[in-house]
């Protein structure tokens, strides 16, 4: 296959995988939002039930009203947080390169992936250091690379109950250490590992799986702090 | 006639509990739990006429719970609860013996009607 064809195939794969990633995240978020709406809907219904009761002479229970109000408020807050995160995620595709606060970006992708991990009985935990770590990179590809690393752990969900994510400065660059008990075996995850390599190449970085001794395994994403050689697209509203 | 015994199984605790409360206000003997595993241990202690089960749950998901229920307690009817994107799984559940499915959010009267039909007391 010629270099040109290889480049085209790689571009096509990146586009396809990017859409699949976007779809997985937005489908999961829409499910969560739907749950928040369902809970608000039921508590609104419960209020109506109570009002009907008062019309039939049943006294209104103030504590119950307060509880309903708290539950609705909590779900509205949950929905707002989900929408804020979804909005930042959607805009992460606006620019191929921008300055990133790594802990903030990782906080978003951890939050966005938490439900999908939870369905596999796995919890994701971000452990940022005291100092902020900043870099200039492609935020969408970076989140996608971290998500693929999560998948390499949750595809072996039996083994992984907790996966930690640690951003750290590393000399002139940065590292993201994603650690759990054991990643899925290489022979069962060839395509995902290949995608992770492609993404890290796009980010001018590299991915490595290393043993952490008794603590398990880690996928380490290493990146420079510099600007990837790419053309910046205009940012949409 | 004794009330219809309903077990609501949804990992969204606030949803299963409020639905149970609204069903109790309508004369059902209803309770809510938040996992398939808890539902299985609950049915060891009490016979339920109808289980309303969320399709997507951590651990023992709705379809796996349905399969276990069909083996252990074939007299209980199962109504699956699903989000918009999971109707395919719910349809698979019907092929495996679920009574029907409902898409969240659901109107309480629709849920009541479905539970009554499932329990054979429309």
Interface residues (C-beta under 8 A of the other chain):
Chain A: X27 X30 X31 X34 X35 X37 X38 X39 X41 X42 X43 X45 X46 X49 X53 X71 X74 X75 X118 X119 X120 X121
Chain B: X12 X14 X15 X18 X19 X21 X22 X25 X56 X57 X58 X59 X61 X83 X84 X85 X86 X104 X105 X106 X108
